[in-house]
């Protein structure tokens, strides 16, 4: 059965009572898990340059 009766005299009472106060929802960002940053890796160009530098250090 319905908890709210369909009698028109009592329906008004339910509409007049304020809704219970809900706590404010947390921000969307707070609920999202923090993304871990990837460790910095050298680009292919940087790797090649460092290899060339090492070769020249040993040669001269």
Secondary structure, DSSP 8 states (H G I E B T S, - for coil): --SS---HHHHHHHHHS----------HHHHS-----------HHHHHHHHHHHHHHHH-
